[in-house]
Amino acid sequence: MLAALLERWHEETNNFHFSIREMIVTLDDVMHLLHIPIVGKMIRHRDHTSHEYGVELMTELFGVDEDNAIQEIDKQWDGFIGIMFLKRLCEEQLSAANQFEDAPREEEERHNRRQWCVRAFLIFLVGCTILYDKRNKHIYLIWLDAKHDLNMIHEWSSGGITVTNIFHYLSKAIDASKGSLNRYLTLLEVVIYFVFMFVVYPIIIC
């Protein structure tokens, strides 16, 4: 069904063209189906984060030492971080945070470890769900821009970022030379189901 739907995609207007009407994945769909915010700031997305900026993000926001950060970025290409690296990092930082005692002199270090753990987990989570890549190997480091301040995460439009990614990869998938259909297809499948059940099917049987 997704392959058939892809043939109806028009990248100029970002919607599907059917003989009876047009269909589009809207922010309202995202809000009601995924219950994530659709109002807020968007990521100033770049296809690739520079090597230096990637190392800076990893050392500042993940607490990774510079040598390990360089090694991971070289392994995954500039601008990417491995999903399994994130999972391992989250576990290591959580374990380290739990080893600290309640002594005041260790409070700051424990707080930093927990912050690094939470960021790693959140990037791992979105990399496995709304920003899922079918290869499930890595994710753009640029998404860390939305995790600088964990108290301000609600100010970012996660729904808008999700829809933008779907549109981008739908447009790439219609050109076989550029790539295949991936990203968060569960959302697209659910939207298709609701549209066909409550819009297309009633028109057909009338």
ZILIN-V450508 format. One record per helix or strand of 3 or more residues. SS is the DSSP state (H for helix, E for strand). FROM is the first residue (numbers start at 1). LEN is the number of residues. Records with the same first field share a line. If there is no record, write none. Layout:
# ZILIN-V450508
SS: FROM-LEN ; FROM-LEN
This chain:
# ZILIN-V450508
H: 2-5 ; 27-8 ; 51-11 ; 66-11 ; 83-17 ; 104-25 ; 141-7 ; 150-6 ; 158-16 ; 185-21
E: 15-3 ; 80-3 ; 138-3
